[in-house]
Amino acid sequence: MTKPRLFTTKTIPNPDVVHLYLCETGSVDSVDFVLLDVGKGENRKPDYLKLNPLGEVPALVLPDGSCISESIAIVKYLDDCKGSTKVVGTTPQERAETTMWLRRVEDKLTTPMGLSFQNENGPRLKFFQKARPGYIHAELREPALKQANTGMHLFNSLLADGRQYLCGDRFTLADIKLYVMYKFFSRKDTVQVADPSLTHLLAYMDRVQSRTAVMAMSKL
């Protein structure tokens, strides 16, 4: 049976959302990996743009030639094909809880972190202005930093009740998104490292980092 092809890049956040899902669910062998070097612009070449006109990674090309892009859409498709896992949810309530926390993660923290990262004045700004024309403006950096800081304090307070993960004891796609995005942006843009006083958020990050799937992802 022909496998879907996952056009992807290692160690950047949106692809790593899919990579960590695959490792967490033991599904790495369910796709064939096609690695692209975004630094060299391989995702902007005509052949790839025919698959994904946005020129972004990841993209999942199905055996019939159709293409699904956006990491969350890819994960949900793969999870449906697998037969539903706890990571996305096996019941309507679990799936709704995962989606609720995923939207909170994106709206309150990871989107502001991404905006701040992309709009930092310097070489990075020029790179993203070329990659995302019309969307990148240096004046967005400071407001986004303030929003991200507010989001970190919010999640620190939400995690203060002793829960292991966002959905309690169940590790989900929302945790994957929060962990992958925070670790990438805080590593590449050290202004965005959480303040040491945010002990609940930082302990949570350590818990996620200790998962077997996170270690497995680094070996893909």
Secondary structure, DSSP 4 states (H G I P E B T S, - for coil): -PPPEEEE-TTSHHHHHHHHHHHHTT-GGGSEEEE--GGGTGGGSHHHHHH-TT--S-EEE-TTS-EEESHHHHHHHHHHHHT--TTT-SSHHHHHHHHHHHHHHIIIIIHHHHHHHHT-TTHHHHHHHHHSTTT--GGGHHHHHHHHHHHHHHHHHHGGG--SBTBBTB--HHHHHHHHHHHHHHHHSGGGSPPTT-HHHHHHHHHHHTSHHHHHHTT-
